[in-house]
Amino acid sequence: MQRHYSISLIRHGLAAILVSLVTGFVLIFSMLGGASLSPIPILIEFTVPGSTAGWRTVHIGMMMNGTMAVALGCAMRAVYLNDTQGFRVFMGTIIAVWANFMFYLFGMFAPNRGLTLESNVLGEASLAGALAFFPALIGAVTLFYAVISMLRAEPSD
């Protein structure tokens, strides 16, 4: 069963990397103010919601989260985890990956960047801030659990 969780975690990591690649194009569109058909000198102008800095954060953050999930999925094969531990490491990591996606995405639209539920030095509280904050908090807790479980696990034979 541990192999199943390892493979599933690697697949989630690859899906997160795919999201990163797509948001890389959104980042380019945000920077250019539309879609360029380069080398043909045509620009289809449109406004991308959010900010260029926000899309950069989503792009880079999801690349890093995907890489983390792939690395932990591979590392699962080097340690012994019973079925319950394997499931919890798997779930803890994928919750963190997709919760971070929500944090990056909604945080871009939150005046307080989703770092707190209340207003802070960055801006006012908002629904977008809450939609960024809660998943990030849950993801941080589940990822701590997953990493500590992996650190405590015995090497596999």
N, C-alpha and C positions, 0 to 999 in steps of 0.2 A: 504494500500500500504506500510505503514511503516513496517508492519510485514514481507512483502515480501522482503524488503531491508535488514531487520534484518537477516532473514533466509539465504539470498544470501551472506551476509557478513560473517556469521558464516561458511558457506560452503567454501568460499574462504579462510578463516582462516584455516579450516581443510585441504584444498588442500595445503596450504603453509606448514603446519605441515607435511604432507605427503612428500613434496619436501625435507623438513628438514631430515626426516627419510632416504630417499634415499641417500641424500648427506652425511649422517652419514656413510653409507657403503662406499661411495667414499672416505671419510676421512680415514676409516680403510684401504682401499686398498692403499691409498697414503702412509700411515704410514708403511705398511708392504711391499710395493713394488709389490703388486699383491693380488690375492684372495686366502685366506686360506680356506681349507676345514676342519678345526679343528672340531672335535678331530682327524680326519684322518690326519696324518702328510704329507699333500700335499699342496704345494704353487704353484699356477699358476701365474708365474711372468709376470708382465707388468708394464709399467710406466704410471702413471696417470698424465695428463697435469696439470700444475699449481703447487701450493705448498701445503704442509700439513697445514700451517697456513691459507692459503686462503680457503681451504676446511673446516677447522674448523670455519672460519668466516661465510661461506655460511650456514653451518649446524646450528650453534647457532643463527645466524641472522634470518634465516627463521623460526626457532622454536619460537623466540621472536615475529616476525612479525605475525605469525599465531596466537599466543596467543593474541596479541593485537587486531587482527581482530575479533576473537571470543569474546573478552571482549567488544569491541565497539558494536558488533552486539547484544550482550545481553543488554548492556547499552541503546541501542536505544529503548528498550521496556519500559524503566523507564522515558522517556521524551516524550513530544509532539513535533513532527516535521511535518510540512505540507509535501505534496508529493514532492515538489521541494527540500526542505531542506533534506528530507530523502534520495532522490536520490543523492544529492550532498555529503552528509556524506558517503553514500555507495561508490560512485565513488571515492571520495577523499581518502578514506581508501584503497580501492583495488588498485588504482593507486599507492599509496605509497608502499603497500606490494610487488607488482610485480616490481615496479621500484627499490626498495631496492634489490630484487633478482638480477636484472641486475647489480646494483652497486656492490654487493658482487662478482658476477661471473666475470664481465669484469674487475673490480678493481684488482682482483687477477693476471691478465695478464698485467696490466698497470704499467710501471715503476714508475709513479707518483701516483699510487693507485687510480686514478680517482677522486682525491680530488680537482683538478683544471683543467682547460682546457690547461693551459700552464705548462711548466716545473716547478717543485718546488724542495724543499730540498730532497724529496724522490726519484726523478728521472725525466726523460724526458717526454714530452708530447707524446701521441700516439693515434691512433684510438681507442684502447681498453680503454684508459683513457677517451676519449670523450664519448664512449658508456657507460661508468660507470657514468660519471659526469652528463650528461643531464637528464637521468631518475631520478637520485637521487635528483637533484634540483627540478624537477617537482613534484616528490613524496613528498618532504619536504613541498612544498607550499600547495599541496592539503591536506596533513595530518594536517597541521596547521589549514586550513580552517575547516576540519571535526571536529577536537577537539574543536575549538572555537565555532563552531555551537552547538555542544553538551553541552558545558559549558553554553551557553546563552539560551538554550531551557528550557521551562517551564516543571515542572514535569507532567507526564501523570496522568490521573484520575485513 
